[in-house]
Amino acid sequence: MTKSELNEFLLTKADQFESLSFIEDDPISIPHQFKLKEDIEIIGLLVATIAWGNRKSIIKSGNQLVALLGESPYDYVMNFNANRTLKFVHRTFSEEDLVFFIHALRSIYEADGLEATFKKTSADGIEVSLTNFRNAMLETPHLSRSTKHLSNPMINSACKRLNMYLRWMVRSNAKGVDFGIWKTLSPKDLHIPLDVHTGNIARKLGILDRTQNDWKSSQLLHEFAKHLIPDDPSKLDFALFGLGAIEDF
């Protein structure tokens, strides 16, 4: 197809998949169980952090997190009993990792809050926000094993899960899928969460030449998306992910 046909095709698919029907079978369904900003932020971050594997498995583990943290994840974090045993595991994310995240999040909320940790004051890209968050989390004592759950764009990680989380928090809720509850970051800076589905479809469509799903590829995909949708490039995630995971394009 021609460039204009490709662009029209992608925009049509993005509009098609960004709908309320998308929520039920996606991990974003977990934070949609909550109303308070801080509850959405916390459960959203935890679910995004464990978002690898098939979506059914992620949602199952996400609901286990809801059962653990109760009606208010924010209250749970702020009043966490360090002696409490948490029976939770999702692949390599263990009870020890969850306890670290809870302690780190409490420290963050006792300071400026989770949204503020991602704030950037320079014109540099979203990697500054991701690095700011990672550094804030790692100020809390932790096991070395837990660092692998905090992606680092500075060592060329694609940061798929954190970019997905930022899409949830920052993009407009006009269509009822994402939340749009963070105003300190701009949707135009958001990267598409680069995973197997989005990467494979981007390559099939000739959008992406690099074979690695890393930060360099994420930047290239971001540049393409910015030309197509300058103010909302991560909207293209719905098209690429939907074509790969839902339609098996």
N, C-alpha and C positions, 0 to 999 in steps of 0.2 A: 504494500500500500504506500501511497505517497505520504510525505511529511504531514500535510494538512489532514489527510484521511486518518493517519495515526493519531494526531492530536485530537481530532473529533471523536475517534473511537475511545480514547482514554478518558476524555471528559465525560462521555456518555456512560462509561462503565463506573467511573467515580461517583456520578450522581445515582446510578442504579444501586450500588452497594452501600452508599452512605444513607441508610434508612433504618427505621426502628427494628425491622426484621433482622438486621445484622447483629443486634445486641445479644439475642438469646443464646446463640452458639459461640459467642466470643468471650474471652476473659473479662472484657469491659462490663459484662453483666454483673460481676461481683461488686465493684464500687457503685453500680446503679442501685444497689440495695440500700444505699445510705443517702441522707440529705445534708447533713452538716459538712461544711467545707473540710474541716480537719479530719473527719471520719473518711471522707472520700479520698483525701490525700494519702492517708496512712494505709488504708486497705488497698488502694490503687497501687501504691508503691510496692507493697508486699506481693501483690498478685503479679505485677509486671516483672518483679525480680525472679519469680519462679516460672515465668512464661516461656518455657521451652519444652518441647515434646508436643503431643497432639492436644488439640484444644479441649477435648473432653476431659483429659487427665488434668489439665491446668485448672479447669473450672471445678472439678471435683476437689482438688487440693485447695482452691480458693474458698470453697464453701466450708472446708475444714478450718481454714483460718478464721472465717466468720464465726463458726461455732466456738472457737477458742477465745476470740477477742470480744464477742458479745455484741450488744446493741450499739456500743460506742467504742470503736477502736481507739479513739483519742483518749477517752477516760481510762481505758485499759492500759495504754502506754504510760500515761502520766501517773498512774497509781500501781504500777507493776511491782509485784512482790518478787524480789530476786531469788527467793528460796522456792518459788513455785516450779513444778516440773511441767514442761510443755512437751507433749507427745505429738511431734509433727515432723514429717520428712517429705520432701518432694525431690526425687532424684538425688542430686548432691547437696541440696539445701536442707540442712539438718536443724535439730532443736537448738544446737549451739549457735548456729547462724541466726536463727530467729530471735534468740535472746539478745545477741549482739545488736541486731537491727532495732529491737525495742529500746534498749538502753541508749543507743545512738539517737534515735528519734526523740526520746524524752529530752536529751541534752539540747537537741536542735530546737525543740519547742520551748524549752526554758530560756533560750536565747531569742532568736528572731523569727522562728517558724520555718517550716519546710519550704514554702515558696521562696523565701528570702535567700535560702542557700543556693538556689539556682540563678539568682539575679546576677546579671553582668552589667558592668558600667562602661564597657568599651564597645567599639564597633566590630570587634572580632566575632567569629562565628559561635554557634551553639556549643562548640567544644569547651568554651570557657565556662558555660553554665554547668555542663556535665562534670568538669574538673572541680569546680567550686563545690558541688554537691558531694563528690567522692571524698574530697579533702575534709569536708565537715563531718562526714560519717566516720572517717578513720581517726578522728581526734579521740573517739571513744576507744578504750582498751578492747582488743579483739584478738582472736586466734588468726594466725596467718592464713588458714584455710578460708576464712570468711572474705578475704580481699577479692577472691575470684568472682564474687557475686556483685562487685562494684566495678563495672566496665570502665576502661580508661582509654579515651580517644588518643591520648598522647603516646600510647604504644600501639596505635593503629587498630584498636578494637572498633568494630562497627557500632557498638553500643545499641544494638537493636532494641533491647528491652527498655532502656532508659529513654530512647527516642520515642518509643511507643507510649511510655508513661507521659512524656511531655506533650505528645499529641492529645492524649486524654485530657490533661489538665488545661492546656492553653487554647486549643482550637475552639471555635464557636460551637455553642450548643444549639444552633439554629435548627438543625435537623434531628436533635435529640439523641445523638450518638455520643459525641465527645462532650466535655463538661464546660469548658470555657470559664473556669473559676479562677484562673491565674491571669493577672493583667500586667505583671511586671516583665513578661516576655512577649515577643511578637510572633504571631503565627508565621510570618514570612521567613523567620529564621529556623523554623523546625525542619529537621531531616526526616525523610521517610524511613521507618524502621526496616532495615535491610536484613532479610532472612532468606531462607531457602526459596520460599514462594516468590517474594518480590524480586529477588536476584535472578531467578530462572526466567521469569516472565520478562523482566527488563532486557535480558540477553536475547531471548527469542524475538523480541520486538526491535532489536537493534539499538536499544537505548544505552546499554552498558556493554563495553567490550572486555573489561577486566574480569578475570575468572574468580578472583577472591572476593568474599563478602567481608570487607574490612572498611576502615574509615576513609581510605582514599576512594574506594568505590562508592561509599555513602556520599561523599562530597560531589562526585561526578553525577550521581543520581539526583542530588539536590540541585545542582546547576541546571540539569534538564528540566526538573519540575518547576524551578523558578521562572524559566522562560515560558512555560506553559500556563502556570498559575502564580503570577508574581507575588500576590499577597497571601497565598494559602498553599504553598507547594506540597505540604504533607497530605493534602486531600488526595493526591495521586496514590497514596497508600491503599485506599479503598479499591481503586481499579486494579493495581498490580496484585495485591493480596487476593482480592476476590477472583480474579482470573485464574490464579494459581491454585488456591486452596479450595475454592468453591466450585468453579467451573472446570478445573483441570484442563486449562487452555492448552 
